[in-house]
Amino acid sequence: MPHFARRLLVTLAAGVMMAAAPAPTYTINRSIVGPDGGWDYVQVDPATHRVYVAHGDVVTEIDPLNGDAVRSFGTIMKAHAVVPIPGGTTLLVTSGRDDSVRLFDLRNGTERAKIAVGSDPDAAFYDMARQRAVVMNAKAGTVSLIDVAGAKVTGTIVLKPGLEFGVLGAGDTLYVNNEDENEIETANLATGKAGPAIALPGCTGPTGLGFDAKTGYLLSACGNGKAALVDTKTGKLVKLLAIGLGPDAVILDSARRLAFIPCGKDGTLAVIALDTAGGSTVVQTIKTEIGARTGALDPADGTLYLPTARFAPPATAGGRPVAIAGSFHVIVVKRG
């Protein structure tokens, strides 16, 4: 057999093997019961593996390494984001109703500082390169840059109202979903200047957002049962993926080349492979529970934590379902 033919057969065989490789499977492992209250964003501290939930007017901490021990601390005015600051014992929490960011000492749960920001601070993350927190102020349409060590705002970027989750892309570029405009806002974190918006045709009410550094793609969770895949190199929508309804987070697992989108209205979790032909494909849909719309991942082993509760019918026609007292819990999803 000619050399080129043998090489072609090997290539084709490798392609078949890759195509035939089974997709990873995830299943619900257990539930961890916690105190009543609403919830928003979740985060896992990779250093301690503890899980932090923005839980109504408090923070709830879960310690999976010590029997799923639960404690709550803080007095917050509607907690939205919880951000463990790397290399220390500080937790940053956004407080939506009083337009502030709180800093807590994780050793004893005491509040170290309260920092005034823009109207309705919501999502937040920590920018390791610049050693500062980035806070999205939803109603103000601004982004507050915070020196955590100094407990002060060092800059404000003006975008548009309706801001949801934000992520740091390549270089100095900030990307922020805009739920009201159905687009992704951009800004330069070095200069503090806003950049051009990225349109999301076919995506309504984008909330959760993730950035994959390997491909340069953004994955945005949309309220109309879609996830938008965007190429940051071109600033264009690549395609829409079918997911469930009511998502509020994109959870990226870069090491395992997966993304997860919890969809609270349907009670499903979309598992997305990042490296498939055409750039990202839904490879599994897990039945979770109604209300499980946010979550976080422990990068050490890929375990997912999704907060929710059980619900009774709405008190009035057309209203929201009512959480049943004593039913709050965190669903633990593990790779099978």
C-alpha positions in Angstrom: 0.0 0.0 0.0 1.4 3.4 -0.9 2.6 5.6 2.0 0.1 8.3 1.4 -2.8 5.7 1.4 -1.6 4.2 4.7 -1.4 7.7 6.2 -5.0 8.5 4.9 -6.3 5.3 6.5 -4.7 6.1 9.8 -6.2 9.6 9.7 -9.7 8.3 8.9 -9.5 5.7 11.6 -8.5 8.3 14.1 -11.5 10.4 13.1 -13.8 7.4 13.5 -12.4 6.7 17.0 -12.9 10.4 18.0 -16.4 10.4 16.7 -17.2 7.1 18.4 -15.8 8.2 21.8 -18.6 8.4 24.3 -19.7 11.8 25.6 -19.1 12.4 29.3 -22.1 11.7 31.4 -23.1 13.6 34.5 -25.6 12.5 37.2 -27.1 14.0 40.3 -25.1 12.8 43.3 -26.9 14.2 46.3 -28.6 17.3 47.7 -27.3 19.5 50.5 -30.0 21.2 52.6 -29.6 24.8 53.6 -31.6 27.6 55.2 -34.6 29.2 53.5 -34.1 32.3 51.3 -33.7 33.4 47.7 -30.5 32.8 45.8 -28.5 34.1 42.9 -24.8 33.5 41.9 -22.7 30.7 43.3 -18.9 30.3 43.5 -16.5 27.6 44.6 -13.2 28.6 46.2 -10.7 26.4 44.4 -8.3 26.7 47.3 -10.6 25.4 50.0 -13.3 23.7 47.8 -16.0 25.5 49.9 -19.1 26.6 48.0 -20.5 30.1 48.5 -24.1 31.0 47.6 -25.5 34.5 47.4 -28.6 33.6 49.5 -31.1 36.4 49.9 -29.7 38.8 52.6 -26.9 36.5 53.7 -24.1 34.3 52.3 -24.4 30.6 52.8 -21.2 28.6 52.9 -21.1 24.8 52.3 -18.0 22.7 53.1 -18.2 19.5 51.1 -14.9 18.2 52.6 -16.4 18.3 56.1 -19.7 16.5 55.9 -21.4 19.2 53.8 -21.4 21.5 56.8 -23.4 24.7 56.3 -23.1 28.2 57.9 -24.6 31.5 56.9 -23.2 35.0 57.7 -23.5 38.6 56.8 -26.3 41.1 56.7 -26.7 42.1 53.0 -29.4 43.9 51.1 -30.2 41.2 48.4 -26.9 39.4 47.7 -26.2 38.8 44.0 -22.6 37.8 43.5 -20.1 36.0 45.8 -16.4 36.2 44.8 -13.7 34.5 46.9 -10.5 36.7 46.5 -7.6 34.5 45.6 -4.7 34.1 48.1 -6.5 35.3 51.2 -9.5 35.1 53.4 -11.7 37.7 51.8 -15.1 37.2 50.2 -16.6 40.0 48.0 -20.4 40.2 47.9 -22.6 42.5 45.8 -25.5 44.0 47.7 -28.2 45.1 45.2 -30.7 47.1 47.2 -28.3 49.5 48.8 -25.9 49.8 45.9 -22.8 48.5 47.7 -20.1 45.9 47.7 -19.3 44.1 51.0 -16.0 42.5 52.0 -16.2 39.7 54.5 -13.5 37.9 56.5 -14.1 34.2 55.9 -12.4 33.2 59.1 -15.2 34.5 61.2 -17.8 35.9 58.8 -17.5 39.5 59.9 -17.8 42.4 57.5 -14.6 44.2 56.8 -15.8 47.0 54.5 -18.7 48.4 52.7 -18.0 50.1 49.4 -20.5 52.4 47.5 -20.9 51.5 43.8 -23.5 52.2 41.1 -27.2 51.3 41.1 -28.1 47.6 41.5 -24.7 45.9 41.6 -25.2 42.4 40.3 -22.5 40.1 38.7 -18.8 40.4 39.7 -15.5 38.7 39.1 -11.9 39.1 40.2 -9.3 40.3 37.6 -6.1 38.5 38.6 -3.9 40.4 36.2 -4.8 43.7 37.7 -5.5 42.6 41.2 -9.0 44.2 41.3 -12.6 43.2 41.3 -14.9 44.1 38.4 -18.6 44.8 39.4 -21.5 45.1 36.9 -24.1 47.7 38.1 -27.2 46.5 36.3 -29.5 49.6 36.5 -26.7 52.2 36.3 -25.2 50.6 33.3 -21.7 51.0 34.7 -18.8 48.8 35.8 -17.0 49.6 39.0 -13.4 48.6 39.3 -12.4 47.9 42.9 -9.1 47.8 44.7 -10.0 45.0 47.2 -7.0 45.5 49.4 -7.7 49.2 49.7 -11.5 48.7 49.8 -12.1 51.5 47.3 -13.4 52.1 43.8 -10.5 53.1 41.5 -12.4 53.5 38.3 -15.9 53.4 36.6 -16.6 52.4 33.0 -19.9 53.7 31.5 -21.8 51.2 29.3 -25.6 50.8 29.1 -28.3 49.8 31.7 -29.4 46.2 31.7 -26.0 44.7 32.5 -25.8 41.0 33.5 -22.8 38.7 33.8 -19.4 39.9 32.6 -16.1 38.1 31.8 -12.6 39.0 30.9 -11.6 38.0 27.4 -8.2 38.1 25.7 -5.9 40.9 26.6 -7.7 43.9 28.2 -11.2 43.2 26.8 -14.3 43.0 29.1 -17.4 41.4 27.7 -20.8 42.0 29.5 -24.2 40.6 28.6 -26.9 43.2 28.2 -30.3 41.7 29.0 -32.3 44.7 27.8 -30.5 45.3 24.5 -29.9 41.6 23.5 -26.3 42.3 22.9 -22.8 42.0 24.5 -21.2 45.2 25.6 -17.4 45.5 25.4 -14.9 47.7 27.1 -11.1 48.1 27.5 -10.1 47.5 31.1 -6.8 49.2 30.6 -8.2 52.5 29.3 -11.7 52.3 30.9 -13.3 53.1 27.5 -16.4 51.4 26.1 -16.0 49.5 22.8 -18.5 48.3 20.1 -21.4 46.2 21.1 -21.8 42.7 19.7 -25.3 42.0 18.4 -27.0 38.7 19.3 -29.7 38.0 16.7 -32.0 35.3 17.8 -30.9 35.6 21.5 -33.4 37.2 23.8 -32.5 38.3 27.3 -28.9 37.1 27.6 -27.8 36.5 31.2 -25.0 34.0 31.9 -21.7 34.4 29.9 -18.5 32.4 29.6 -15.3 32.9 27.7 -13.1 30.0 26.3 -9.6 31.3 25.9 -8.6 28.3 23.7 -11.1 29.0 21.0 -11.7 32.7 21.6 -15.4 32.0 21.7 -18.0 33.5 24.1 -21.0 31.4 25.1 -24.0 33.4 26.2 -27.2 32.0 27.8 -30.4 33.4 26.4 -33.8 33.5 27.9 -35.6 32.1 24.8 -34.2 28.6 25.0 -30.9 29.3 23.1 -27.2 29.7 23.8 -25.3 32.1 21.5 -21.8 31.2 20.4 -19.8 34.3 19.5 -16.3 34.6 17.9 -14.5 37.4 19.7 -12.0 37.6 16.8 -14.7 38.7 14.4 -17.3 40.1 16.9 -19.9 37.9 15.2 -22.5 35.3 16.2 -21.3 31.9 15.0 -24.5 29.9 15.8 -27.3 29.3 18.3 -27.6 26.1 20.4 -30.9 24.8 21.7 -31.0 24.7 25.5 -33.8 24.9 28.1 -35.7 27.9 29.4 -34.7 30.2 32.3 -30.9 30.0 32.3 -28.9 32.4 34.5 -25.4 31.2 34.3 -22.7 29.7 32.0 -20.3 27.4 33.9 -17.1 26.8 32.1 -14.8 23.8 32.7 -11.8 24.7 30.6 -9.7 21.7 31.7 -12.3 19.1 30.6 -13.4 21.2 27.6 -17.0 21.5 28.7 -19.6 24.1 29.5 -22.8 23.8 31.5 -25.9 26.0 31.4 -28.5 25.4 34.1 -32.1 26.2 33.0 -34.3 27.0 35.9 -37.7 27.2 34.2 -37.4 23.8 32.6 -35.3 22.2 35.4 -32.6 21.0 33.0 -28.8 21.3 32.7 -27.3 21.5 29.3 -23.8 19.9 28.9 -21.9 21.4 26.0 -18.7 20.0 24.5 -16.5 22.9 23.5 -14.2 21.2 20.9 -16.7 19.6 18.5 -16.8 20.3 14.8 -18.4 23.7 14.2 -17.6 24.9 17.7 -19.6 23.6 20.6 -22.4 21.1 20.7 -24.9 20.1 23.4 -24.0 16.5 24.3 -26.2 15.8 27.3 -29.3 17.3 28.9 -29.7 16.4 32.6 -33.0 16.6 34.4 -32.4 18.7 37.5 -35.2 20.7 39.2 -37.3 23.7 38.6 -35.5 26.8 39.9 -31.9 25.5 39.4 -30.9 28.4 37.2 -27.4 29.3 38.5 -24.4 27.2 39.7 -20.7 26.8 40.1 -18.0 24.2 39.4 -15.1 22.9 41.5 -12.2 22.9 39.0 -10.4 20.2 40.9 -12.9 17.4 40.0 -15.6 19.0 37.9 -18.3 18.7 40.5 -21.2 21.1 40.0 -23.4 22.8 42.6 -26.8 24.1 41.7 -29.0 25.9 44.3 -32.8 25.6 44.2 -35.9 24.9 46.3 -39.3 23.1 45.9 -42.2 25.3 44.8 -45.9 25.6 45.3 -48.3 27.1 42.7 -48.4 30.9 42.5 -50.5 32.7 45.1 -52.3 34.6 42.3 -53.0 33.7 38.7 -50.0 34.6 36.5 -47.7 35.1 39.5 -44.5 33.4 40.4 -44.4 30.0 42.1 -43.8 30.2 45.8 -40.8 28.5 47.4 -42.0 26.0 50.0 -40.6 26.7 53.5 -37.7 24.4 54.5 -37.1 23.2 51.0 -33.9 25.1 49.9 -31.1 22.8 48.9 -28.1 22.6 46.6 -28.0 19.9 44.0 -24.6 18.2 43.5 -23.9 17.0 40.0 -20.9 14.7 39.4 -19.3 13.1 36.4 -20.3 9.5 36.0 
